[in-house]
């Protein structure tokens, strides 16, 4: 079974056709930079372009960096504030002409990572954090997803945690891996104290460089790198879209 997965981020919108029974791409990934400002109509146009690039007809799963309830965005992280209250489901369905399912980007990554990645077979409380432009989170309790968690927006050091800890902050401030790793560890210890997870899975593109900062991390919970890395959002979106098939 195949679906088209599209992962909408603050800097890029990328998609691929996915074999959802294997959790693997059947095409090369195609990426278009996120339009400046990240307004609804502009992003919808890119979603339509990606669908046309693959000459796709069928279920489409789209991630979005926001709280998503019944296809409607209720927040706007790293995209234009006009997204709040926008029916992303209807907007993307009109742009693609296909049945579309929209879900939070970190939730999509978590779905894929729990099925085909580092979370496979794991019970208890599993917290998946995606470290990128911001910090996304997906929380699973005995395999069940708690939708729309927003741990990146926990107040930490007098601001949203992602403004202190995201990988984009490391890049913008040119922080060493040691300094950034220690920042990340402080945040993880804070989350660990509040929620007592059994496992942290750290994803996003930076996870492929985990050997540079994992030795600075120390929590009661086990910490492992994501296996699907930056492909998890696309795969999870495609998996979720199978509900429409």
C-alpha positions in Angstrom: 0.0 0.0 0.0 1.2 3.5 -0.9 0.4 7.0 0.2 1.9 10.4 -0.5 3.4 11.9 2.7 4.2 15.7 2.8 6.1 17.2 5.7 5.6 21.0 6.2 8.3 22.7 8.1 9.5 26.2 8.9 12.2 26.1 6.3 11.2 23.4 3.8 8.2 21.4 2.5 9.1 17.9 1.4 7.3 14.9 0.2 7.7 11.3 -1.1 5.5 8.3 -1.9 5.7 5.8 0.9 5.1 2.1 1.1 3.3 2.2 4.4 3.7 -1.6 5.0 7.5 -1.2 5.1 7.9 2.4 6.3 10.1 3.2 3.3 10.1 5.7 0.4 9.3 4.3 -3.0 10.5 7.5 -4.7 13.2 10.1 -4.0 12.2 12.8 -1.6 11.2 16.1 -3.3 11.7 19.4 -1.4 10.6 23.0 -2.0 11.6 25.8 0.4 8.8 27.1 2.6 7.5 30.3 1.1 8.7 33.4 3.0 6.2 34.3 5.6 4.5 30.9 5.6 1.0 32.2 4.8 -1.8 29.6 4.2 -2.4 30.1 0.5 1.3 30.1 -0.3 1.9 26.9 1.6 -1.2 25.3 0.0 0.2 26.1 -3.4 3.4 24.3 -2.6 1.5 21.3 -1.3 -0.3 21.2 -4.6 3.0 21.5 -6.5 4.4 18.5 -4.7 1.4 16.4 -5.4 1.6 17.3 -9.1 5.4 16.6 -9.2 4.6 12.9 -8.2 1.6 12.8 -10.6 -0.2 11.5 -7.5 -3.9 10.5 -7.1 -4.9 9.0 -3.8 -4.5 9.5 -0.1 -2.3 12.4 1.0 -1.0 12.9 4.5 0.3 16.3 5.5 2.1 17.3 8.6 1.9 20.8 10.0 3.8 22.5 12.8 0.7 23.4 14.9 -2.0 22.0 17.1 -4.4 20.3 14.7 -7.9 19.4 15.7 -10.3 18.0 13.1 -8.1 19.4 10.4 -8.1 23.0 11.8 -4.9 24.7 13.0 -5.1 26.0 16.5 -1.6 27.4 16.8 1.1 28.7 14.5 4.7 27.7 15.2 7.3 29.1 12.8 4.6 29.9 10.2 2.3 32.9 9.7 -0.1 33.7 12.6 -3.0 33.7 10.1 -2.9 29.9 10.3 -4.7 30.0 13.7 -8.3 29.0 12.9 -7.5 28.0 9.3 -9.1 24.8 8.1 -5.9 23.2 6.7 -7.7 20.1 5.7 -10.0 21.9 3.3 -7.3 24.2 2.1 -4.9 21.3 1.2 -7.7 19.1 -0.2 -8.6 21.9 -2.6 -5.0 22.5 -3.6 -4.4 18.8 -4.3 -7.8 17.5 -5.5 -7.1 14.4 -3.3 -8.4 13.1 0.0 -6.1 14.7 2.7 -5.4 14.0 6.3 -3.6 16.8 8.3 -1.8 16.1 11.6 0.8 17.7 13.9 4.3 17.2 12.5 5.8 15.7 15.6 2.8 13.4 16.0 3.4 12.1 12.5 7.1 11.6 13.2 6.2 9.7 16.3 3.8 7.4 14.6 6.5 6.3 12.1 9.2 6.0 14.8 7.0 3.9 17.0 6.2 1.5 14.2 9.4 1.3 12.2 12.1 3.0 14.3 13.5 3.2 17.8 10.2 3.0 19.5 9.2 -0.3 18.0 8.0 -2.7 20.7 8.5 -0.1 23.5 6.0 0.1 26.3 5.5 2.6 29.1 5.9 6.4 28.5 7.9 7.2 25.3 8.6 10.8 24.5 9.8 11.6 21.0 11.3 15.0 20.5 12.1 16.5 17.1 14.9 19.0 17.2 14.9 21.4 14.3 13.6 24.9 13.7 11.7 24.4 16.9 11.1 21.4 19.2 8.2 19.1 18.4 7.0 16.4 20.7 5.0 13.2 20.5 4.0 11.3 23.6 3.0 7.6 23.6 1.7 5.8 26.6 1.8 2.0 26.2 1.8 2.6 22.4 -1.2 5.0 22.4 -0.5 8.6 21.1 -1.5 11.6 23.1 -2.3 14.1 20.3 -0.9 17.6 20.1 1.6 17.8 22.9 3.7 20.9 22.7 6.7 20.4 25.0 8.7 22.8 22.9 6.5 25.6 24.3 7.0 24.7 27.9 8.2 27.7 29.8 11.9 27.2 30.5 14.6 29.8 31.4 11.9 32.5 31.1 10.9 31.6 27.5 9.6 28.9 25.3 12.0 25.9 25.7 12.6 25.7 21.9 13.9 29.3 21.9 16.7 28.1 24.2 17.2 24.5 23.0 16.2 24.0 19.4 18.8 23.0 16.8 18.1 26.3 15.1 19.3 28.1 18.2 22.6 26.1 18.1 23.1 27.2 14.5 22.1 30.8 15.0 24.3 31.3 18.0 27.1 29.1 16.7 27.1 27.1 19.9 29.6 24.3 20.3 28.2 20.8 20.5 29.2 20.7 24.2 27.4 24.0 25.1 24.3 23.1 23.1 24.3 19.5 24.5 24.4 20.9 28.0 21.5 23.2 27.2 19.5 20.3 25.8 20.3 18.2 28.8 18.9 20.9 31.2 15.6 20.8 29.2 15.5 17.0 29.1 16.1 16.9 32.9 13.2 19.4 33.4 10.8 17.2 31.3 12.1 14.1 33.0 11.3 15.5 36.4 7.8 16.6 35.5 6.6 13.6 33.4 8.9 10.7 34.4 9.1 9.1 30.9 10.7 5.7 30.4 12.3 6.6 27.1 13.4 9.7 25.2 13.8 9.4 21.4 15.5 12.4 19.9 14.8 13.0 16.2 15.0 15.6 13.5 17.9 16.1 11.2 20.4 16.6 14.0 19.9 13.1 15.3 22.3 11.8 12.6 25.0 13.7 14.5 24.0 12.3 17.9 27.6 11.1 18.6 28.5 14.8 18.9 26.2 15.6 21.8 24.7 12.4 23.4 27.5 12.1 25.9 26.4 15.4 27.5 22.9 14.0 28.2 22.0 12.4 31.5 18.4 11.7 32.7 16.6 9.0 34.6 14.9 8.0 31.4 16.9 6.1 28.7 17.8 8.4 25.7 18.3 7.0 22.2 18.5 8.6 18.7 15.6 8.3 16.3 16.3 5.8 13.5 14.1 7.4 10.8 15.6 10.8 11.4 14.3 13.5 9.1 12.2 11.1 7.1 9.9 10.2 10.0 7.4 13.0 9.3 6.8 12.0 5.7 6.5 8.3 6.6 4.1 9.0 9.5 2.0 11.3 7.4 1.7 8.7 4.7 0.8 6.1 7.3 -1.9 8.3 8.8 -3.4 9.0 5.4 -4.2 5.3 5.0 -7.2 6.0 7.1 -8.6 7.6 4.0 -8.0 4.7 1.7 
